[in-house]
């Protein structure tokens, strides 16, 4: 009897394990763009996405590897979209059509399938900006053609970008900036106005993107 009572007391007094806090989520709106259908077969991501944590992406190019950490807390819809497109092989065997190296802007622009600013996923989503964004070397962010037109296009800052805070920042490169340096060193196709803003002299190809 005493043993039974002791066991019962242990059960009653045992600390109750608290449940792990649920990961916060946000709802995203991925709006179809029938005027700009998907350049490759892909469905929009799920509407409800995590708003905490990071996604590590590995961008394998013909110049080398670039690895970045993407911050869900800063851009939950944008990070989920990028990871979704990577896992859907949307970026596999695509090309980076634009390279700039001017006093104002130094970026490599990728993510379009057909040509610069043409060939997206067939949907768009809103900007995730606060108005305080900056774009130092190593920043990876979404390109757009106006407010709320994010899709698959993104850019990586290889030097600096003195631009207005209108572009959703996904994260930052943690390894492989030397890959970007090699791309810049290879040069840009000469433009009639002499501006260093155009196609890379040696094509930059994304062989595959891993999101994990």
Secondary structure, 3 states (H helix, E strand, C coil): CHHHHHHHHHHHHCCCCCCCCCCCEEECCCEECHHHCCCCCCCCCCCEEECCCEEEEEEEECCEEEEEEEECCCCHHHHHHHHHHHHCCCCCCEEECEEECCCCEEEEEECCCCECCECCCCEEECCCCCCCCCCECCEEEECCCCCCCECCCEEEEEEEECCCCCCCEEEEEEECHHHHHHHHHHCECCCCCCCCEECECCCEEEEEEEEC
